[in-house]
Amino acid sequence: MSLNQLSYFVHRNQENQSAEVTFILSGFSEYPELQLPLLLVFLTVYTVTVLGNLGVVLTIKLSPSLHTPMYFFLSHLSFADFCYSTVVIPKLLENLVVEDRTVSFTGCILQFFFACMFVVTETYMLAAMAYDRFVAVCSPLLYAAVMSQKRCSLLVAVSYSWSVACSLTYTYFLLTLSFCGSNIINNFVCEYSAIVAVSCSDPYISQEVLLVSATFNEVSSLMIILTSYVFIFITVMKMPSTGGRHKAFSTCASHLTAVTIFHGTILFLYCVPNSKSSWLMVKVASVFYTVVIPMLNPLIYSLRNKDVKESVKKLINIKLFCEKV
């Protein structure tokens, strides 16, 4: 199913409803006194996210010293974070300002589609980065041959392609649902389970599709990451030099931090029981992985990375020199 077919299917499904379907994103409407503080916080976070992630992408693009597989994957991770936050946060900011929190059927489905696509992309991009670190530490002499430009491009292409396939599958099953009566989504984003929860249809098949697919994505990506780091740990512990061990671990520290935060949040959401009393925890966790994590990743990789910091300094010095000339 192509994007044009998806858009056609969305409109056809909407026309088949007895009336035009709209959703209401409740967001944080139950806390009216927090609307302004939350607006300022999320606006600041989004600004940092955009500047940070686009800054990482441009720094890698403009710095020849960063044209390596590790930073190639990092640039795509930052791009996915930027796109993901841009799909979610502007609507969140709008709902904190206006009283009308409705979103059209088409708008909600498209927001879910793109948000899902970039989350799955990030999941497998982190796995590809773990594989890159495994080859770099465990087979340094073969690194250039194994992590060729062709293979790196293939890994990125597979990540994007699989994410589109997953999003199309989830969206198809959402489009088979019927909606009637109250369509209040108890979240600030059009999230799969929240949309299914307000439908009039039997949710069993839709929920099972999500469970099986999401479990596969989480388990497969974690297996790649954990297997890579098991071999990395074994290889590092065999190194006779303490300095060599420290250098090897330091190259993996930023990635491990990002993986722990990202997958830790997702696993927490898996463990939260599906009940009305747990919706607040779901919202808080959703804020963390939709708003906070895209902001943290560029900070983690820039503040803890000597190469990135040196490249930024060089680019700033070149700009200042050009301005003087």
Backbone hydrogen bonds, N-H to C=O, Kabsch-Sander energy under -0.5 kcal/mol:
donor,donor_aa,acceptor,acceptor_aa,energy
6,L,2,S,-2.3
7,S,3,L,-2.5
8,Y,4,N,-2.2
9,F,5,Q,-2.6
10,V,6,L,-2.4
11,H,7,S,-2.0
12,R,8,Y,-2.6
13,N,9,F,-2.5
14,Q,10,V,-2.2
15,E,11,H,-2.1
16,N,12,R,-1.5
17,Q,13,N,-0.6
17,Q,14,Q,-0.9
23,F,103,V,-3.0
24,I,183,N,-2.0
25,L,23,F,-0.5
25,L,101,R,-2.2
26,S,24,I,-1.0
26,S,185,I,-2.4
27,G,185,I,-0.5
27,G,187,N,-1.9
29,S,26,S,-2.4
31,Y,28,F,-1.9
34,L,31,Y,-1.8
35,Q,32,P,-1.1
38,L,34,L,-2.7
39,L,35,Q,-2.1
40,L,36,L,-2.3
41,V,37,P,-2.4
42,F,38,L,-3.0
43,L,39,L,-2.3
44,T,40,L,-2.1
45,V,41,V,-2.6
46,Y,42,F,-2.6
47,T,43,L,-2.1
48,V,44,T,-2.4
49,T,45,V,-2.5
50,V,46,Y,-2.7
51,L,47,T,-2.5
52,G,48,V,-2.8
53,N,49,T,-2.6
54,L,50,V,-2.3
55,G,51,L,-1.8
56,V,52,G,-2.1
57,V,53,N,-2.3
58,L,54,L,-2.6
59,T,55,G,-2.5
60,I,56,V,-2.4
61,K,57,V,-2.1
62,L,58,L,-2.5
63,S,59,T,-1.0
66,L,63,S,-1.9
67,H,64,P,-1.7
68,T,66,L,-2.1
72,F,68,T,-2.0
73,F,69,P,-2.3
74,L,70,M,-1.8
75,S,71,Y,-2.2
76,H,72,F,-1.3
77,L,73,F,-2.2
78,S,74,L,-2.6
79,F,75,S,-1.9
80,A,76,H,-2.3
81,D,77,L,-2.2
82,F,78,S,-2.5
83,C,79,F,-2.5
84,Y,80,A,-2.6
85,S,81,D,-2.4
86,T,82,F,-2.0
87,V,83,C,-1.7
88,V,84,Y,-1.5
89,I,85,S,-2.7
92,L,88,V,-1.5
93,L,89,I,-2.9
94,E,90,P,-2.2
95,N,91,K,-2.2
96,L,92,L,-0.9
97,V,93,L,-0.7
97,V,94,E,-1.2
98,V,94,E,-2.6
101,R,99,E,-1.0
103,V,23,F,-2.8
105,F,21,V,-1.4
108,C,104,S,-2.6
109,I,105,F,-2.4
110,L,106,T,-2.5
111,Q,107,G,-2.2
112,F,108,C,-2.3
113,F,109,I,-2.6
114,F,110,L,-2.4
115,A,111,Q,-2.4
116,C,112,F,-2.9
117,M,113,F,-2.2
118,F,114,F,-2.1
119,V,115,A,-1.8
120,V,116,C,-2.5
121,T,117,M,-2.0
122,E,118,F,-2.1
123,T,119,V,-2.1
124,Y,120,V,-1.9
125,M,121,T,-2.0
126,L,122,E,-2.2
127,A,123,T,-1.0
128,A,124,Y,-2.3
129,M,125,M,-2.1
130,A,126,L,-1.6
131,Y,127,A,-2.1
132,D,128,A,-2.1
133,R,129,M,-2.0
134,F,130,A,-2.1
135,V,131,Y,-2.3
136,A,132,D,-2.2
137,V,133,R,-2.3
138,C,134,F,-2.7
139,S,135,V,-1.9
142,L,139,S,-0.9
143,Y,139,S,-0.5
143,Y,140,P,-0.7
146,V,142,L,-3.0
147,M,143,Y,-2.8
148,S,145,A,-0.6
148,S,146,V,-1.1
152,C,148,S,-2.6
153,S,149,Q,-2.4
154,L,150,K,-1.9
155,L,151,R,-2.5
156,V,152,C,-2.1
157,A,153,S,-2.6
158,V,154,L,-2.6
159,S,155,L,-1.9
160,Y,156,V,-2.3
161,S,157,A,-2.6
162,W,158,V,-2.8
163,S,159,S,-1.8
164,V,160,Y,-2.1
165,A,161,S,-2.2
166,C,162,W,-2.5
167,S,163,S,-2.4
168,L,164,V,-2.6
169,T,165,A,-2.0
170,Y,166,C,-2.6
171,T,167,S,-2.6
172,Y,168,L,-2.3
173,F,169,T,-1.8
174,L,170,Y,-1.8
175,L,171,T,-2.2
176,T,172,Y,-0.7
177,L,174,L,-1.3
180,C,198,V,-0.5
185,I,24,I,-2.5
185,I,183,N,-0.7
186,N,184,I,-0.7
187,N,185,I,-2.5
191,E,189,V,-1.8
195,I,191,E,-2.2
196,V,192,Y,-2.6
197,A,193,S,-2.0
198,V,194,A,-0.7
198,V,195,I,-0.9
199,S,196,V,-1.4
200,C,178,S,-3.1
201,S,178,S,-0.9
207,Q,203,P,-2.8
208,E,204,Y,-2.4
209,V,205,I,-2.5
210,L,206,S,-1.9
211,L,207,Q,-2.5
212,V,208,E,-2.7
213,S,209,V,-2.4
214,A,210,L,-2.9
215,T,211,L,-2.1
216,F,212,V,-2.2
217,N,213,S,-2.5
218,E,214,A,-2.6
219,V,215,T,-2.9
220,S,216,F,-2.7
221,S,217,N,-1.9
222,L,218,E,-2.3
223,M,219,V,-2.4
224,I,220,S,-1.8
225,I,221,S,-2.2
226,L,222,L,-3.3
227,T,223,M,-2.5
228,S,224,I,-2.0
229,Y,225,I,-2.2
230,V,226,L,-2.0
231,F,227,T,-1.9
232,I,228,S,-2.1
233,F,229,Y,-2.5
234,I,230,V,-2.2
235,T,231,F,-2.4
236,V,232,I,-2.8
237,M,233,F,-2.4
238,K,234,I,-0.8
238,K,235,T,-0.6
239,M,236,V,-1.4
245,R,241,S,-1.7
246,H,242,T,-2.4
247,K,243,G,-2.3
248,A,244,G,-2.3
249,F,245,R,-2.6
250,S,246,H,-2.3
251,T,247,K,-1.5
252,C,248,A,-0.6
252,C,249,F,-0.9
253,A,249,F,-1.0
254,S,250,S,-0.6
256,L,252,C,-2.7
257,T,253,A,-2.2
258,A,254,S,-2.2
259,V,255,H,-2.7
260,T,256,L,-2.5
261,I,257,T,-2.1
262,F,258,A,-2.5
263,H,259,V,-2.6
264,G,259,V,-0.5
264,G,260,T,-1.6
265,T,261,I,-1.7
266,I,262,F,-1.8
267,L,263,H,-2.7
268,F,264,G,-1.8
269,L,265,T,-2.0
270,Y,266,I,-1.8
271,C,267,L,-1.5
272,V,268,F,-1.1
275,S,273,P,-1.6
278,S,275,S,-1.2
279,W,276,K,-1.3
282,V,278,S,-2.0
283,K,279,W,-2.5
284,V,280,L,-2.4
285,A,281,M,-2.7
286,S,282,V,-2.6
287,V,283,K,-2.5
288,F,284,V,-1.8
289,Y,285,A,-2.2
290,T,286,S,-2.0
291,V,287,V,-2.3
292,V,287,V,-1.7
293,I,288,F,-2.8
295,M,291,V,-0.6
295,M,292,V,-0.7
296,L,292,V,-2.3
297,N,293,I,-2.3
299,L,295,M,-0.9
300,I,296,L,-3.0
301,Y,297,N,-2.4
302,S,298,P,-1.5
303,L,299,L,-2.5
304,R,300,I,-1.2
305,N,302,S,-0.7
306,K,304,R,-0.6
309,K,305,N,-1.9
310,E,306,K,-2.4
311,S,307,D,-2.1
312,V,308,V,-2.3
313,K,309,K,-2.1
314,K,310,E,-2.2
315,L,311,S,-2.3
316,I,312,V,-2.3
317,N,313,K,-2.6
318,I,314,K,-2.5
319,K,315,L,-2.1
320,L,316,I,-2.5
321,F,317,N,-2.3
322,C,318,I,-2.5
323,E,319,K,-2.1
324,K,320,L,-1.9
325,V,321,F,-2.2
